[in-house]
């Protein structure tokens, strides 16, 4: 098996076989594939801002923003444009090259989408890559975001089709795939991944990766989240995932989608520096940077800088003229 070839026909037995490899063998293969397509010592840095928080009508079992769960999150209106631009400028000053905006909606209204499109254009003008996560989209809405200058749209598959109904009942798996298809058809880069540690099996993790890796075009960004357990959500109290299982999943994501950015997203506050270092060795080459991810805590920027220094990693710089095809982004991280 080539460690660098792009494939879209991965079978479940093949993926399970990779997850079952001896740990050292798996990481060696993943690092080899990673080096074939990326500088192994560069990490892309993104910042995520919740532009509309809480009161989401969905029942995602992990989410603190669901109106169906008794959590600490209070509903807030869509942020003003000037506050969003100020937050983006501050993120850029701290080294972020991509600014992701998340809104707790099932799907945006056309009026709300107009306001988000204004935000996308303004952040685009700062010379940053743009990403939004707004829920489900129609074809015309995706095209409107594309015209506003959106680079990425995030819409996570979350887990396997088989386990999905144990986590979410208000939106189907096909709904998520349909939104990804609308985003891709509009010429927007896709950001799509999942959440680990929700009580799923290794086979479920393999099936999630299979769904992503057998899309007609691999997602340009693949966020791998570790469940952030929030009191009041149905998944609070779920048994913790073995950290090495998380690393294995990152490594297999790198092997299946060798040209994608694999992002360490939600849950990094629960990871030791050593665990994150293993993830970078396994092929992760993107992180969310900043103290908050939507409503969840994230490691302080200073801590991340010190970790990068200890590991000899450098933040990847993206100049405005090097931007990829404009696109959009949904909820890039659970929380």
C-alpha positions as CSV (number, residue, x, y, z in Angstrom):
1,X,0.0,0.0,0.0
2,X,1.3,3.4,-1.0
3,X,1.6,5.8,2.0
4,X,1.2,8.9,-0.1
5,X,-1.4,8.0,-2.8
6,X,-4.8,9.7,-2.7
7,X,-7.6,7.2,-2.5
8,X,-11.4,7.4,-2.2
9,X,-12.2,3.7,-2.1
10,X,-11.1,2.8,1.5
11,X,-12.8,-0.3,2.9
12,X,-13.7,-0.8,6.5
13,X,-11.4,-3.9,6.9
14,X,-8.5,-1.8,5.6
15,X,-9.1,1.0,8.0
16,X,-9.6,-1.3,11.0
17,X,-6.4,-3.0,10.0
18,X,-4.6,0.3,10.2
19,X,-6.1,1.0,13.6
20,X,-4.9,-2.4,14.8
21,X,-1.3,-1.9,13.8
22,X,1.4,-1.9,16.5
23,X,1.6,1.7,17.7
24,X,5.2,2.3,16.5
25,X,4.4,0.9,13.1
26,X,1.3,3.0,12.7
27,X,3.1,6.2,13.7
28,X,6.0,5.5,11.4
29,X,3.6,5.1,8.5
30,X,1.7,8.2,9.4
31,X,4.8,10.3,9.8
32,X,6.1,9.1,6.4
33,X,2.9,10.1,4.7
34,X,2.9,13.4,6.5
35,X,6.4,14.3,5.4
36,X,5.5,13.5,1.7
37,X,3.0,16.3,1.7
38,X,3.8,18.8,4.5
39,X,6.7,20.3,6.4
40,X,6.6,18.2,9.6
41,X,7.6,21.1,11.8
42,X,4.9,23.6,10.7
43,X,1.4,23.9,12.2
44,X,-1.5,25.9,10.8
45,X,-3.1,28.0,13.5
46,X,-6.8,29.0,13.5
47,X,-8.9,31.0,16.0
48,X,-12.6,30.2,16.6
49,X,-15.2,32.8,17.7
50,X,-18.8,32.1,18.7
51,X,-20.7,34.9,16.9
52,X,-24.1,33.7,18.0
53,X,-24.2,31.6,21.2
54,X,-26.9,29.3,22.7
55,X,-30.6,28.5,22.1
56,X,-29.8,26.0,19.3
57,X,-32.9,23.8,18.5
58,X,-30.8,20.7,17.8
59,X,-30.3,18.0,20.5
60,X,-26.6,17.1,19.9
61,X,-25.7,15.1,23.1
62,X,-22.3,16.8,23.5
63,X,-23.3,20.4,23.0
64,X,-23.6,23.0,25.7
65,X,-25.5,25.3,23.3
66,X,-28.5,23.1,22.8
67,X,-31.8,24.6,24.1
68,X,-32.8,21.1,25.1
69,X,-30.0,20.7,27.7
70,X,-29.8,22.4,31.1
71,X,-26.3,23.9,30.8
72,X,-24.7,27.2,32.0
73,X,-24.8,28.7,28.5
74,X,-27.0,31.7,28.0
75,X,-28.5,32.6,24.7
76,X,-26.9,35.6,22.9
77,X,-27.8,37.5,19.8
78,X,-25.6,37.7,16.7
79,X,-22.5,39.8,17.4
80,X,-22.1,43.2,15.9
81,X,-19.8,43.4,12.9
82,X,-17.3,45.7,14.5
83,X,-16.8,43.4,17.5
84,X,-16.2,40.4,15.1
85,X,-13.6,42.4,13.1
86,X,-11.8,43.5,16.3
87,X,-11.6,39.9,17.5
88,X,-10.3,38.8,14.1
89,X,-7.6,41.5,14.1
90,X,-6.6,40.5,17.7
91,X,-6.3,36.9,16.6
92,X,-4.2,37.8,13.6
93,X,-1.9,39.8,15.9
94,X,-1.4,36.7,18.0
95,X,-0.4,34.6,15.0
96,X,-3.7,33.1,13.7
97,X,-3.9,32.8,10.0
98,X,-7.5,31.6,9.8
99,X,-10.5,33.0,11.6
100,X,-13.5,30.7,12.2
101,X,-16.9,32.0,13.1
102,X,-19.5,29.7,14.7
103,X,-23.3,30.4,15.1
104,X,-25.6,28.1,17.1
105,X,-28.2,27.6,14.4
106,X,-29.9,24.6,12.9
107,X,-29.7,26.6,9.6
108,X,-29.3,30.4,9.0
109,X,-32.1,32.6,7.8
110,X,-31.4,34.6,4.7
111,X,-31.3,37.8,6.8
112,X,-28.8,36.3,9.2
113,X,-26.7,35.0,6.3
114,X,-26.5,38.5,4.9
115,X,-25.0,39.7,8.2
116,X,-22.5,36.8,8.3
117,X,-21.5,37.4,4.7
118,X,-20.6,41.0,5.8
119,X,-18.4,39.5,8.6
120,X,-16.7,37.2,6.1
121,X,-15.9,40.0,3.7
122,X,-14.5,42.2,6.5
123,X,-12.3,39.4,7.9
124,X,-11.2,38.5,4.4
125,X,-10.1,42.2,3.9
126,X,-7.8,41.7,7.0
127,X,-5.8,39.2,4.9
128,X,-7.0,36.2,6.9
129,X,-8.5,32.9,5.7
130,X,-12.2,32.8,6.7
131,X,-14.3,29.9,8.0
132,X,-17.8,29.7,9.3
133,X,-20.0,27.0,10.9
134,X,-23.7,27.9,10.7
135,X,-25.5,24.5,10.4
136,X,-27.2,23.3,7.3
137,X,-27.1,25.3,4.1
138,X,-29.0,25.5,0.9
139,X,-27.2,25.8,-2.5
140,X,-28.0,29.5,-2.9
141,X,-26.8,30.2,0.6
142,X,-23.5,28.4,0.0
143,X,-23.0,30.4,-3.2
144,X,-23.7,33.7,-1.3
145,X,-21.0,32.8,1.2
146,X,-18.6,31.9,-1.6
147,X,-19.2,35.3,-3.3
148,X,-18.5,37.0,0.1
149,X,-15.0,35.5,0.1
150,X,-15.4,32.5,2.4
151,X,-12.5,30.1,2.3
152,X,-13.9,27.2,4.4
153,X,-17.2,25.8,5.6
154,X,-17.1,23.5,8.6
155,X,-19.8,20.9,9.0
156,X,-18.7,17.9,11.0
157,X,-20.0,14.4,10.5
158,X,-19.4,13.8,14.3
159,X,-19.3,10.0,14.3
160,X,-20.2,6.9,12.3
161,X,-23.6,6.6,10.6
162,X,-24.4,3.7,12.9
163,X,-23.7,5.5,16.2
164,X,-25.0,8.9,15.1
165,X,-28.6,8.3,16.3
166,X,-27.3,7.7,19.8
167,X,-25.9,11.3,19.9
168,X,-28.3,13.3,17.7
169,X,-31.9,12.9,16.6
170,X,-32.9,16.3,15.2
171,X,-30.7,16.1,12.1
172,X,-29.9,13.1,10.0
173,X,-26.5,11.9,8.8
174,X,-27.7,12.5,5.3
175,X,-28.6,16.1,6.1
176,X,-24.9,16.6,7.0
177,X,-23.7,14.9,3.8
178,X,-26.1,17.0,1.8
179,X,-24.7,20.2,3.3
180,X,-21.2,19.1,2.5
181,X,-22.2,18.5,-1.1
182,X,-23.8,22.0,-1.3
183,X,-20.6,23.5,0.0
184,X,-18.4,21.6,-2.4
185,X,-20.6,22.4,-5.3
186,X,-20.4,26.2,-4.5
187,X,-16.6,25.9,-4.7
188,X,-15.9,26.3,-1.0
189,X,-13.2,24.3,0.8
190,X,-14.6,21.7,3.2
191,X,-13.8,21.4,6.9
192,X,-15.3,18.2,8.3
193,X,-14.3,15.8,11.0
194,X,-15.7,14.3,14.2
195,X,-15.7,13.9,17.9
196,X,-14.0,11.0,19.8
197,X,-14.8,9.8,23.2
198,X,-18.6,9.9,23.0
199,X,-18.9,6.2,23.9
200,X,-18.4,5.0,20.3
201,X,-16.5,1.8,19.4
202,X,-13.2,1.6,17.5
203,X,-15.4,0.4,14.5
204,X,-17.4,3.6,14.8
205,X,-14.2,5.6,14.6
206,X,-13.1,3.6,11.6
207,X,-16.5,4.2,9.9
208,X,-16.3,8.0,10.6
209,X,-12.9,8.1,8.9
210,X,-14.2,5.9,6.0
211,X,-17.1,8.4,5.4
212,X,-14.6,11.3,5.3
213,X,-12.0,9.5,3.2
214,X,-14.5,8.2,0.6
215,X,-16.0,11.6,-0.2
216,X,-15.5,12.5,-3.8
217,X,-12.9,15.0,-2.6
218,X,-11.2,14.8,0.8
219,X,-12.0,17.7,3.2
220,X,-9.2,20.2,3.1
221,X,-9.4,20.4,6.9
222,X,-10.3,17.5,9.2
223,X,-10.9,18.6,12.8
224,X,-10.5,15.8,15.4
225,X,-12.3,16.7,18.6
226,X,-12.0,15.0,22.0
227,X,-15.3,15.2,23.8
228,X,-15.6,18.1,26.2
229,X,-17.9,16.8,28.9
230,X,-20.3,19.5,29.9
231,X,-22.6,19.1,33.0
232,X,-26.2,19.1,31.9
233,X,-25.6,17.4,28.5
234,X,-26.5,13.7,27.9
235,X,-22.9,12.7,27.3
236,X,-21.6,14.1,30.6
237,X,-20.1,11.3,32.6
238,X,-19.1,9.2,29.5
239,X,-16.1,7.0,30.2
240,X,-12.9,8.7,29.0
241,X,-11.2,7.6,25.8
242,X,-7.8,6.0,26.0
243,X,-5.4,8.8,24.9
244,X,-3.4,6.4,22.7
245,X,-6.7,5.5,20.9
246,X,-7.0,9.2,20.1
247,X,-3.5,9.3,18.7
248,X,-4.2,6.2,16.6
249,X,-7.3,7.9,15.1
250,X,-5.2,11.0,14.2
251,X,-2.6,8.8,12.6
252,X,-5.1,6.9,10.5
253,X,-6.8,10.1,9.4
254,X,-3.4,11.3,8.2
255,X,-2.9,8.0,6.2
256,X,-6.4,8.1,4.6
257,X,-6.3,11.8,3.8
258,X,-2.6,12.6,3.3
259,X,-3.1,16.1,1.8
260,X,-5.6,17.3,4.4
261,X,-4.8,19.5,7.4
262,X,-5.7,17.3,10.4
263,X,-6.6,19.6,13.3
264,X,-6.5,19.1,17.0
265,X,-9.7,20.9,18.0
266,X,-11.8,20.7,21.1
267,X,-10.5,18.9,24.2
268,X,-6.9,20.1,24.1
269,X,-7.3,21.3,27.7
270,X,-7.6,17.6,28.7
271,X,-4.5,16.6,26.8
272,X,-1.0,16.7,28.2
273,X,1.8,18.3,26.3
274,X,3.2,14.8,25.7
275,X,-0.1,13.6,24.2
276,X,-0.3,16.6,21.9
277,X,3.3,16.0,20.8
278,X,2.4,12.4,19.9
279,X,-0.5,13.8,17.9
280,X,1.8,16.1,16.0
281,X,4.1,13.2,15.3
282,X,1.1,11.1,14.1
283,X,0.3,13.8,11.5
284,X,-1.8,16.5,13.1
285,X,-0.7,19.8,11.7
286,X,-3.3,22.3,12.7
287,X,-4.7,23.6,16.0
288,X,-7.3,26.1,17.3
289,X,-5.4,28.9,19.1
290,X,-6.9,31.1,21.8
291,X,-8.5,30.8,25.2
292,X,-12.0,29.8,24.0
293,X,-13.6,27.5,21.5
294,X,-17.2,28.6,21.1
295,X,-18.1,28.0,24.8
296,X,-15.3,25.6,25.8
297,X,-12.0,26.4,27.3
298,X,-8.8,26.1,25.2
299,X,-5.1,26.2,26.2
300,X,-3.8,29.7,26.6
301,X,-2.0,31.2,23.6
302,X,1.2,31.5,25.7
303,X,1.1,27.9,26.6
304,X,0.8,26.9,23.0
305,X,3.7,29.1,22.0
306,X,5.9,27.5,24.7
307,X,4.9,24.0,23.6
308,X,5.8,24.9,20.0
309,X,9.2,26.1,21.2
310,X,9.8,22.9,23.1
311,X,8.9,20.8,20.1
312,X,10.7,23.0,17.5
313,X,7.4,23.7,15.7
314,X,6.6,26.9,13.8
315,X,3.2,28.4,13.1
316,X,2.4,28.3,9.4
317,X,2.1,31.7,7.8
318,X,-0.4,32.3,5.1
319,X,-0.2,35.5,3.0
320,X,-3.4,36.9,1.5
321,X,-2.3,36.2,-2.1
322,X,-1.7,32.5,-1.2
323,X,-5.3,32.0,-0.1
324,X,-7.0,28.8,-1.3
325,X,-10.3,28.8,-3.2
326,X,-12.8,30.7,-1.0
327,X,-15.1,28.5,1.1
328,X,-17.0,28.2,4.4
329,X,-17.0,26.3,7.8
330,X,-19.7,25.0,10.3
331,X,-19.0,24.1,13.9
332,X,-15.3,23.4,13.7
333,X,-15.1,22.2,17.3
334,X,-17.5,20.7,19.7
335,X,-18.2,22.9,22.7
